[in-house]
Amino acid sequence: MPSAPRAIFTQGFLAGTLSTATIYTVYSYLVKSAEIYIEADQDTKWSGKADRKKSHFKPDPNVPSKFSSDNKDFLKSGWSRGHMAPAGNNKHDQQAMDETFYLSNIVPQDIDNNSGFWNRFEMFCRDLTKQYKEVRIVTGPLTLPNLVEGGKLFVKYPIIGKNEVAVPTHLYKVVVAENGGSEPKALGAFVAPNEPIGSEHLLTEYQVPLEELEVYSGITFFERLDLANTKNLCSVSSCTLVPEKQFELYSITRRLAGAGTLPELDAIWGELARKKLKPDKYMLELYKTRTMEIEQEEDISSKLRAEL
């Protein structure tokens, strides 16, 4: 986590600042969601025993209740609870994982965008830690003009729930990757609409100049960074997202691990045949292991019920 957040952004906030063990967040009391989040990543954070099944979405205890969103705001809203700080970036520690489920780290996000394009984008950012010693990421929501009437631009967005949580029109990331020493840092800024984005779209389609994003957001990012001594991230890393079939296998593997009943497990496994995907050795072992675990859990539950 950055030790000096002011070195990363300045200006533009009328909100509370929240700091946890893993992230630094600026939270908007007005729109009741994360305004910006910052993290410094190394590949050691991606491994560990933290289990997202033990984490639960809940209001941040550091946010006054009158300024907080609630899980009921998202219920039947048509919008998912989108992490700004990804849960998958904090497998090294259960507390760190749990803190990413605070609603102060959540914005209303299009369901397909959240599980598809944005998920693949987060995977790309994690993979950068294999190439660079440190990757700093700034993420947040935007409300940009998206409606033209009578030759005029308007900003129009839904609000959800009794707490009137604002739905952003776009999401952004600023990524700075570095190896230290005299090697130039790699910089990339991206703005994506909060809507479904098909797998045929490239990440480079959503890359924008940093200065343009600063105008959109009203934030000056990385003020102390010497932009003249940086390289375009997409020139040195290609900015290629994981292929669709590989991502499908990743998604199915994750859901297999989280299945709670045998019918659910078999339904997920059946997607492989329907999508003409071939499971690897790890998936086969995972399916067998989860089958045995669930059968054992159901057997124990059955015995307990019989004793009552």
ZIBELFEN-V465209 format. One record per backbone hydrogen bond with DSSP energy under -0.5 kcal/mol. CO is the residue of the C=O (numbers start at 1). NH is the residue of the N-H. E is the energy in kcal/mol with one decimal. If there is no record, write none. Layout:
CO & NH & E
CO & NH & E
This chain:
4 & 7 & -2.5
5 & 8 & -2.2
5 & 9 & -1.8
7 & 224 & -0.9
8 & 222 & -4.8
10 & 220 & -2.1
16 & 27 & -2.8
18 & 25 & -3.4
23 & 20 & -2.5
24 & 38 & -2.1
25 & 18 & -3.4
25 & 27 & -0.6
26 & 35 & -3.2
26 & 36 & -1.6
27 & 16 & -1.5
27 & 29 & -0.7
28 & 32 & -1.4
28 & 33 & -0.8
31 & 166 & -1.5
33 & 28 & -2.3
36 & 26 & -2.8
37 & 139 & -2.3
38 & 24 & -1.8
39 & 41 & -0.5
39 & 137 & -2.5
41 & 135 & -1.9
42 & 45 & -1.9
43 & 46 & -1.3
44 & 47 & -0.6
45 & 91 & -1.3
45 & 92 & -1.0
50 & 52 & -0.5
51 & 54 & -1.8
52 & 55 & -1.1
58 & 103 & -2.2
60 & 63 & -1.9
62 & 64 & -0.5
64 & 67 & -2.0
65 & 68 & -1.3
70 & 73 & -1.7
70 & 74 & -0.6
71 & 74 & -1.1
71 & 75 & -0.9
74 & 77 & -2.1
80 & 82 & -1.0
80 & 109 & -2.3
81 & 83 & -0.5
82 & 107 & -2.0
84 & 86 & -0.8
86 & 89 & -1.1
87 & 90 & -2.0
90 & 93 & -0.9
91 & 50 & -2.0
93 & 97 & -2.2
94 & 98 & -2.9
95 & 99 & -2.3
96 & 100 & -1.0
97 & 100 & -0.8
98 & 101 & -1.7
99 & 102 & -1.3
101 & 58 & -1.5
102 & 105 & -2.2
103 & 106 & -1.3
105 & 84 & -2.4
106 & 34 & -0.8
107 & 82 & -2.6
109 & 80 & -2.8
110 & 114 & -2.7
111 & 115 & -2.2
112 & 116 & -1.6
113 & 118 & -2.4
113 & 119 & -0.6
116 & 120 & -2.4
117 & 121 & -2.2
118 & 122 & -2.3
119 & 123 & -2.0
120 & 124 & -2.1
121 & 125 & -2.0
122 & 126 & -2.1
123 & 127 & -2.3
124 & 128 & -1.2
126 & 129 & -1.4
127 & 130 & -1.9
128 & 131 & -1.3
128 & 132 & -2.2
134 & 178 & -2.6
135 & 41 & -3.1
136 & 176 & -2.7
137 & 39 & -1.8
138 & 174 & -2.6
139 & 37 & -2.4
140 & 172 & -2.9
142 & 169 & -1.5
142 & 170 & -2.0
147 & 149 & -0.5
147 & 154 & -2.3
149 & 152 & -1.5
152 & 149 & -2.2
154 & 146 & -2.1
154 & 147 & -1.2
154 & 156 & -0.6
158 & 167 & -2.4
160 & 165 & -2.7
161 & 164 & -1.6
165 & 160 & -2.3
166 & 108 & -0.5
166 & 168 & -0.6
169 & 194 & -3.0
170 & 142 & -2.8
171 & 192 & -2.9
172 & 140 & -1.7
173 & 190 & -2.6
174 & 138 & -2.5
175 & 188 & -2.2
176 & 136 & -3.2
177 & 186 & -2.8
178 & 133 & -0.6
178 & 134 & -2.1
180 & 183 & -1.0
185 & 231 & -2.9
186 & 177 & -2.6
187 & 233 & -2.5
188 & 175 & -3.1
189 & 208 & -2.5
190 & 173 & -1.9
192 & 171 & -2.7
193 & 195 & -2.0
198 & 201 & -1.7
202 & 205 & -1.2
203 & 206 & -2.0
204 & 207 & -1.1
206 & 191 & -2.6
208 & 189 & -0.5
209 & 212 & -0.6
209 & 213 & -1.8
210 & 214 & -2.2
211 & 215 & -1.6
212 & 216 & -2.2
213 & 217 & -2.6
214 & 218 & -2.1
214 & 219 & -0.7
219 & 221 & -0.7
220 & 10 & -1.5
222 & 225 & -1.9
225 & 227 & -1.3
226 & 229 & -1.8
227 & 230 & -1.3
229 & 185 & -1.0
231 & 187 & -2.9
232 & 235 & -1.7
232 & 236 & -1.3
233 & 237 & -1.9
237 & 240 & -0.6
239 & 203 & -0.5
239 & 241 & -0.5
243 & 247 & -2.4
244 & 248 & -2.5
245 & 249 & -2.1
246 & 250 & -2.0
247 & 251 & -2.8
248 & 252 & -2.5
249 & 253 & -2.4
250 & 254 & -2.2
251 & 255 & -1.9
252 & 256 & -2.4
253 & 257 & -1.9
254 & 258 & -1.0
255 & 259 & -0.7
256 & 259 & -0.9
261 & 265 & -2.5
262 & 266 & -2.8
263 & 267 & -2.1
264 & 268 & -2.1
265 & 269 & -2.3
266 & 270 & -2.1
267 & 271 & -0.6
268 & 271 & -1.1
269 & 272 & -1.4
269 & 273 & -0.5
270 & 274 & -1.8
271 & 275 & -2.3
272 & 277 & -3.3
273 & 276 & -1.0
277 & 279 & -0.6
280 & 284 & -2.1
281 & 285 & -2.3
282 & 286 & -2.5
283 & 287 & -2.6
284 & 288 & -2.0
285 & 289 & -2.7
286 & 290 & -2.9
287 & 291 & -2.1
288 & 292 & -2.1
289 & 293 & -2.5
290 & 294 & -2.7
291 & 295 & -2.2
292 & 296 & -2.2
293 & 297 & -2.4
294 & 298 & -2.8
295 & 299 & -2.1
296 & 300 & -2.3
297 & 301 & -2.2
298 & 302 & -2.2
299 & 303 & -2.1
300 & 304 & -2.2
301 & 305 & -2.1
302 & 306 & -1.9
303 & 307 & -1.5
304 & 308 & -0.8
305 & 308 & -0.6
